[in-house]
Amino acid sequence: MVETYGLPIFCLLLNFLAFAACLRFLFSRQGLYWVIPLIVTVFLLGPNALRLYDIASLGIAKVGRYTYMDFQPLLLSLFWYAMIVTFHFALKKTVKVNYHHEQVRKNLHEARYQLKTERITYERKQHRRKAYYANAPARVPLLQAYNSEWTDLFDRT
């Protein structure tokens, strides 16, 4: 049973891993490079899935020895998965990150933050200035606690 289902399942697993890797790399910065490998992976995934379906539904039991033609899908799956991994590392080495775009984005966020903090301090200053000028800063106290003769004694000295 293992020899019947093992080879097609392993081929399908490798193709699924290649599909998942292509799908993951499709949403990276170099996503446009991964469209064609994703399409090729889907075309490789189909025949292996159909082969496993045929074995499972028809109940073909392979008792004899495997020939080269039986290992051909496995070799193709291994080769294609190795190509996906190699292509990923080659793209990492050759396609550099756009540092200018990142720096512009970081500078924009920093500028917005500084603008917000400066606006808060400016509004505080304006509020204090308005509060200061709204009240009369120098006024004569009007206390009737002491009469003018008593306070004149302190003013002469």
Secondary structure, 3 states (H helix, E strand, C coil): CHHHHHHHHHHHHHHHHHHHHHHHHHCCCCHHHHHHHHHHHHHHHHHHHHHHHHHHHHCCCCCCCCCHHHHHHHHHHHHHHHHHHHHHHHHHHHCCCCHHHHHHHHHHHHHHHHHHHHHHHHHHHHHHHHHHHHCCCCCCCCCCCCCHHHHHHHHHC
